[in-house]
């Protein structure tokens, strides 16, 4: 159970705080409600580029990392389709250092021509290293545009192509900042062994004077319902064939999201899960196979990803996957199987809540979802899932007409 208090500053900044007496470490988490879905189709990769730029310092703190290190802290960030998240952990006695740094780069980051060019080079190198020059690295550059035709989830957070980053101008970058990096578009969460109202007063001290820029954001076009199966085959210099099946599923705040998550665990969470046991160990069709959700705010994807063993045909492998779906839908899961997965979910949640950083991230994330109480209610929602729910939601997800399949084939077979 995470007890919390929620505040809203006059400039629109949302603050969520939790007192944790178990640790001398404080976590300061800053979530901005901007991800790759907020980019222009002609200028993609900007959310991720800006994540890098935010570590280029600010007017009063030109060396962000050094200031954190001097305060005995650590920091990092990540970018997703829906949001960008920055976090700092440090001794609670130094919490104002974190607040000063976060407030200063929200107010006046070092968006200079030099810093932009430096970070563009870093991002382009990452694009090349991780996505273009690595086996299986371009999976999401192919699968997303196959699955989405209208929604901006059709591109990865790295962007559609390197040129979008290479051609980014200082004016483009400044406009992106002015639109999305504003107090009313941010959620600050703090977990520390401090009185909640004291944390609020410190945030008021460092953030209250930052003006809110009420720039209008573009509306997100919604994906029309997929009515037919989509397929794409590519050949690459990889050691083995792979198959990726992406099924449209509900959004993150839909009541059935938890059942979808439970289904992914039944299929592939651990060596005793159905797909690993049957398709890897018994039938020896795959070297590995997994099922996971993208978990996005708008309609997401339920993905099956498997790498085939040598001499196994794609047709046989795909038929085996689809047979697992039929088994899940037609034959109710056993009480033991369902309880085992529920226990894993609960254990993972309890373990996560032992970390001050995880708790800070959790509070910011659920505030972004629009229901902060979910931070304490999700285990209960998983516990309520029935065997009938598994079959019902499975039948809805695994509709062949709502599937986009990428056949990633070794060019040794061409």
C-alpha positions in Angstrom: 0.0 0.0 0.0 1.4 3.4 -1.1 0.0 6.3 0.9 0.3 9.5 -1.1 -0.7 13.1 -1.3 -1.5 14.9 -4.5 -1.0 18.6 -5.1 -1.4 21.0 -8.0 0.7 24.1 -8.2 -0.7 27.3 -9.7 1.3 26.9 -12.8 -0.3 23.5 -13.5 2.5 21.2 -12.3 1.1 18.1 -10.6 2.9 16.8 -7.6 2.5 13.4 -5.9 4.4 12.6 -2.8 4.9 9.6 -0.5 6.7 9.3 2.8 8.9 6.2 3.0 10.6 5.7 6.3 12.5 2.5 5.2 15.3 4.2 3.2 17.7 7.2 3.6 17.5 7.5 -0.2 15.0 9.9 -1.9 13.6 9.4 -5.4 12.6 12.4 -7.5 10.8 11.4 -10.7 9.7 13.9 -13.4 7.3 12.6 -16.1 6.4 14.7 -19.1 3.3 13.7 -21.0 5.1 13.7 -24.3 6.3 10.7 -26.3 6.9 9.7 -29.9 3.1 9.8 -30.6 3.2 13.6 -30.1 5.7 14.1 -33.0 5.0 15.2 -36.5 5.1 12.3 -39.1 7.7 14.4 -40.9 9.8 15.1 -37.8 10.0 11.9 -35.8 12.5 10.9 -33.1 12.2 14.3 -31.4 10.9 13.0 -28.0 13.9 10.8 -27.7 16.3 13.5 -29.0 15.0 15.8 -26.3 15.6 13.2 -23.6 19.2 13.4 -24.6 19.2 17.2 -24.7 17.8 17.5 -21.2 21.1 16.2 -19.9 23.1 18.9 -21.7 22.6 21.1 -18.6 20.7 24.3 -18.1 21.5 28.0 -17.6 22.4 27.7 -13.9 23.6 24.0 -14.0 25.7 23.6 -17.2 27.0 20.1 -16.1 23.9 18.2 -15.0 25.6 14.9 -14.3 28.4 16.4 -12.3 26.0 18.2 -10.0 24.2 14.9 -9.4 27.4 13.1 -8.6 28.5 15.8 -6.2 25.3 15.2 -4.4 26.0 11.4 -4.2 23.2 10.7 -6.6 22.4 8.8 -9.8 20.1 9.7 -12.6 18.7 8.5 -16.0 15.7 8.7 -18.3 13.7 6.8 -20.9 11.3 7.7 -23.7 8.2 5.8 -24.7 5.4 6.2 -27.1 3.2 8.1 -24.6 5.6 9.8 -22.2 9.2 10.7 -21.3 10.5 10.0 -17.8 13.5 11.4 -15.9 14.6 10.2 -12.5 17.1 11.0 -9.8 18.0 9.1 -6.6 20.1 10.6 -3.9 20.4 10.9 -0.1 17.3 12.7 1.2 19.5 15.4 2.7 20.4 16.5 -0.9 16.9 16.4 -2.3 17.0 20.1 -3.0 19.8 19.5 -5.5 17.5 17.3 -7.5 14.7 19.8 -7.3 17.0 22.7 -8.3 18.3 20.7 -11.3 14.9 19.6 -12.5 13.4 23.0 -12.2 16.3 24.7 -13.9 16.2 22.5 -17.0 12.4 22.9 -17.2 12.8 26.6 -17.1 15.9 27.1 -19.2 17.6 24.1 -20.7 20.8 24.6 -22.8 19.2 24.4 -26.2 22.2 25.7 -28.1 23.3 24.9 -31.7 26.4 23.1 -30.3 24.4 20.9 -27.8 21.8 20.1 -30.5 24.5 18.9 -32.9 26.3 16.9 -30.2 23.1 15.1 -29.2 22.0 14.6 -32.8 25.2 12.8 -33.4 24.7 10.6 -30.3 21.1 9.7 -31.4 22.1 9.0 -35.0 24.9 6.7 -33.7 22.4 4.9 -31.4 20.0 4.6 -34.4 22.7 2.9 -36.5 24.1 0.7 -33.7 20.9 -0.6 -32.1 18.4 -0.5 -35.0 20.3 -0.8 -38.3 23.5 -2.7 -37.7 22.4 -5.2 -35.1 20.7 -8.6 -35.9 16.9 -8.3 -35.6 17.4 -4.6 -34.6 14.9 -3.2 -37.1 12.0 -5.3 -36.0 10.0 -2.4 -34.6 10.9 -0.2 -37.6 9.0 -2.8 -39.6 6.3 -4.1 -37.3 4.9 -0.8 -36.1 4.1 0.6 -39.6 2.7 -2.8 -40.5 0.3 -2.8 -37.5 -0.6 0.9 -37.5 -1.6 2.9 -40.6 -2.9 6.1 -39.1 -1.9 6.4 -35.5 1.6 7.7 -34.6 2.3 4.5 -32.9 3.3 3.5 -36.4 6.9 4.7 -35.7 9.4 3.7 -33.0 10.6 6.1 -30.4 14.0 6.3 -32.2 12.0 7.7 -35.2 11.1 6.6 -38.7 14.5 7.3 -40.2 17.9 8.8 -39.4 17.3 11.8 -41.7 14.6 13.2 -39.4 17.1 13.6 -36.6 19.9 14.7 -38.9 17.7 17.5 -40.4 16.4 18.8 -37.1 16.9 22.5 -36.7 17.3 24.6 -33.6 13.9 26.1 -34.4 12.3 22.7 -34.6 13.8 21.7 -31.2 12.8 24.9 -29.5 9.3 24.6 -30.8 9.1 21.0 -29.4 10.2 22.2 -26.0 7.8 25.1 -25.9 4.9 22.9 -26.7 5.5 19.9 -24.5 8.0 20.9 -21.7 5.7 23.0 -19.6 4.5 22.7 -16.0 0.9 21.7 -16.8 2.2 18.8 -19.0 4.5 17.4 -16.2 4.0 15.2 -13.2 6.6 15.3 -10.4 6.6 12.5 -7.9 8.8 12.3 -4.8 9.4 9.4 -2.4 11.5 10.2 0.6 11.5 10.0 4.4 10.1 13.5 4.8 6.8 15.0 5.8 4.5 15.3 2.7 3.8 19.0 3.3 7.5 19.7 3.6 8.1 18.1 0.2 5.3 20.2 -1.2 6.9 23.4 0.2 10.2 22.5 -1.3 8.6 22.0 -4.7 6.8 25.3 -4.4 10.1 26.9 -3.6 11.8 25.6 -6.8 8.9 25.3 -9.3 6.2 27.8 -8.5 7.8 30.7 -10.4 8.1 28.7 -13.6 5.6 30.1 -16.1 3.2 27.7 -17.8 3.4 27.8 -21.6 -0.1 26.9 -22.9 1.0 25.8 -26.3 -1.7 23.8 -28.2 -0.8 20.2 -28.9 -1.9 18.4 -32.1 -4.7 15.9 -31.8 -3.7 12.3 -32.0 -5.3 10.6 -35.0 -7.0 7.3 -34.0 -6.4 4.0 -35.7 -9.4 2.6 -37.6 -10.4 -0.9 -36.8 -8.2 -3.5 -38.6 -10.5 -5.7 -40.7 -8.0 -8.0 -42.5 -4.7 -9.8 -41.7 -1.5 -8.1 -42.8 1.8 -9.9 -43.6 5.3 -8.8 -44.5 8.4 -10.9 -45.2 11.9 -9.6 -45.1 15.3 -11.3 -45.5 18.2 -10.3 -43.3 21.7 -11.5 -42.4 20.6 -13.2 -39.2 21.4 -16.7 -37.9 17.8 -18.0 -37.7 14.3 -17.2 -38.9 11.9 -15.4 -36.6 8.2 -14.7 -36.5 6.4 -11.7 -34.9 2.6 -11.7 -34.6 1.1 -8.4 -33.4 -2.6 -8.5 -32.4 -4.6 -5.3 -31.7 -5.7 -5.1 -28.1 -7.4 -2.7 -25.7 -5.7 0.4 -24.4 -3.9 0.6 -21.0 -6.9 1.9 -19.0 -9.4 -0.6 -20.3 -10.7 -3.1 -17.8 -9.6 -6.0 -20.0 -6.0 -4.8 -20.0 -5.3 -6.9 -16.9 -6.7 -10.0 -18.4 -4.5 -9.5 -21.5 -1.5 -9.2 -19.3 -2.5 -12.3 -17.5 -2.8 -14.2 -20.8 0.7 -13.1 -21.8 2.0 -14.5 -18.5 0.1 -17.8 -19.0 1.6 -18.2 -22.4 5.2 -17.2 -21.7 6.2 -16.0 -18.3 8.8 -18.5 -17.2 10.0 -21.9 -18.1 6.8 -23.5 -17.0 4.6 -21.3 -19.1 2.7 -22.9 -22.0 4.6 -21.7 -25.0 8.0 -22.4 -23.5 7.1 -25.8 -22.2 5.3 -27.0 -25.4 7.0 -25.1 -28.3 10.5 -24.9 -27.0 11.0 -27.9 -24.7 8.5 -30.5 -26.0 8.1 -29.9 -29.8 11.5 -28.2 -30.2 10.2 -25.6 -32.7 11.7 -22.5 -31.3 14.9 -21.6 -29.5 12.9 -19.0 -27.6 9.4 -17.5 -27.7 7.7 -14.8 -25.8 4.3 -13.0 -25.4 4.1 -9.4 -24.2 2.0 -6.3 -24.4 3.1 -2.8 -25.5 0.7 -1.4 -22.8 0.1 2.0 -24.5 -2.5 4.6 -23.7 -4.3 4.1 -27.0 -5.0 0.8 -28.6 -1.9 -1.3 -28.1 -0.5 -4.6 -29.3 -0.3 -8.1 -28.0 2.9 -9.5 -29.5 4.2 -13.0 -30.0 7.9 -13.1 -30.8 9.7 -16.4 -31.6 13.0 -17.5 -33.1 12.8 -20.8 -34.9 15.3 -23.7 -34.6 17.1 -24.8 -37.8 15.1 -26.8 -40.3 11.8 -25.7 -38.8 9.5 -24.1 -41.4 7.6 -20.9 -40.8 4.3 -22.6 -41.6 4.8 -25.3 -39.0 5.9 -22.8 -36.4 3.0 -20.4 -37.1 0.5 -23.3 -36.9 1.9 -24.3 -33.5 1.4 -20.7 -32.2 -2.1 -20.6 -33.4 -2.8 -24.0 -31.8 -1.8 -22.5 -28.5 -4.4 -19.8 -29.0 -7.1 -22.3 -29.7 -6.2 -24.3 -26.5 -6.3 -21.1 -24.5 -9.7 -20.1 -25.8 -11.4 -23.5 -26.0 -10.1 -25.2 -22.8 -10.4 -23.2 -19.6 -7.1 -22.7 -17.7 -6.8 -24.8 -14.6 -7.2 -23.3 -11.2 -3.6 -24.1 -10.4 -2.3 -22.4 -13.6 -4.4 -19.2 -12.9 -3.4 -19.0 -9.3 0.3 -19.5 -10.1 0.3 -16.6 -12.5 -1.7 -14.4 -10.0 0.9 -15.2 -7.3 3.7 -14.1 -9.6 2.0 -10.8 -10.4 1.5 -10.1 -6.7 5.0 -11.1 -5.8 6.5 -8.9 -8.5 4.3 -5.9 -7.3 5.3 -6.4 -3.7 9.0 -6.6 -4.6 8.8 -3.5 -6.8 7.3 -1.6 -3.9 10.4 -2.1 -1.8 12.2 0.4 -4.0 11.8 4.1 -3.5 12.5 4.7 -7.2 9.9 2.2 -8.3 7.3 3.8 -6.1 8.1 7.2 -7.4 7.8 6.0 -11.0 4.6 4.1 -10.2 2.9 7.2 -8.7 3.8 9.4 -11.7 2.7 6.7 -14.1 -0.7 6.2 -12.6 -1.3 9.9 -12.3 -0.6 10.1 -16.0 -3.1 7.3 -16.6 -5.7 9.4 -14.8 -6.4 7.1 -11.9 -3.8 7.4 -9.1 -5.7 4.9 -7.0 -4.6 2.1 -9.4 -1.2 2.2 -7.7 -2.9 0.4 -4.8 -5.7 -1.5 -6.6 -4.1 -3.4 -9.4 -3.3 -6.6 -7.4 -7.0 -6.7 -6.6 -7.9 -6.3 -10.2 -5.6 -9.2 -11.2 -7.0 -11.3 -8.4 -10.6 -10.9 -9.8 -9.8 -12.3 -13.2 -11.6 -15.6 -13.8 -11.1 -18.5 -16.2 -14.1 -17.3 -18.2 -12.3 -13.9 -18.6 -9.2 -15.6 -20.0 -11.3 -17.4 -22.7 -13.4 -14.4 -23.5 -10.6 -11.9 -23.9 -8.3 -14.5 -25.6 -11.0 -15.0 -28.3 -11.3 -11.2 -28.8 -7.5 -10.7 -29.0 -6.5 -13.6 -31.2 -8.7 -12.7 -34.2 -6.6 -13.4 -37.3 -8.2 -10.4 -39.0 -6.6 -8.1 -36.4 -3.2 -9.6 -36.7 -0.1 -8.1 -38.4 2.6 -10.8 -39.0 6.3 -10.1 -39.7 8.3 -13.0 -41.1 11.9 -12.2 -40.4 13.9 -14.7 -42.5 17.5 -15.5 -42.8 18.9 -14.6 -46.2 20.8 -17.8 -46.2 17.5 -19.4 -47.4 17.1 -17.1 -50.4 
